[in-house]
Amino acid sequence: MVHHSLSTTKYGFRIRTRDGLVVENLMIHGRDEADAQRKLAQMYRQCEVLECRVKNPGNGHSGRNATFEEVIELVSK
């Protein structure tokens, strides 16, 4: 049985708009990375994703990127 949660994860994007402008630290919530990228594509049509980072949710370390081990720990709960 698959458990669908209503929780979202915050993703930090660095993109290049179709006009060539680089946008840093663009935060978007999504159920997963694909959901966040779908929302990004709706807001910034034809943009190029230069970087995508998972932000560390709910541990008081806002602004710090989650390590691989922290992501695995969250996923395995």
N, C-alpha and C positions, 0 to 999 in steps of 0.2 A: 504494500500500500504506500502510495506517495503522499506525503504530507505537504500541502500547499500553504505557505505562510503568507500573511499580509505584510510582513516586514520587508523593508527595503534596505538597500545598501547604497552608500554615497560613493560615487565615482568622480574622480578628478580628471578632467580632460585638458589636453593642450591640442588646439586645432589650428588649421589654416583655412580661412574662409575662401569662398570662390573668388573673392577680390584680392586674395593674397595676404590679408591681414592675419597675423598670428594672435590668437586669444589664449592666454595662460590661465590656469587654475579655474576652469569652468566646472562648477559642481552640479551634478545631476543625480537624483535618486532613481534607482531602478530595482526591480526584483532580482535582476542579474545584469551582467554586462551587456548582453544583447538588448535588453529592455532599455537600459540607459542610452545605448547607442541609437536605438530607434527614436527615442525622444530627442536626442541631439540632432539627428538627421531632419526631424520636423522643424526644429528651430533654426538650424544652419544648413540649409539645402546645399548639396554639392560641396560640403566641407571635406577636408582631409584630416583624419585623426592622426596626430603626430605622436601622442602618448595618452595612455589611459592607466590610471592608478586607482586601486581600491583604497578608500579612506577607512581608517580603523574605527568601526562603529562603537559608540557607547562605552568607552573605557577611560574617558577623561584625558586622552592624549590627542585632542583635536589638532589637525594640521600635520600629524605625523603619519607617514605611510605605513600600512600594515606589512609586517614581514611575511614571508611565505609560511613560516611555522604558525604565525598567528591566524592566518587565513585557514590553514588546515585544521587548527584547533576549533575555530568557529564552525567550519563545515561539518566536523565530526561530532558536534554536540547533538 
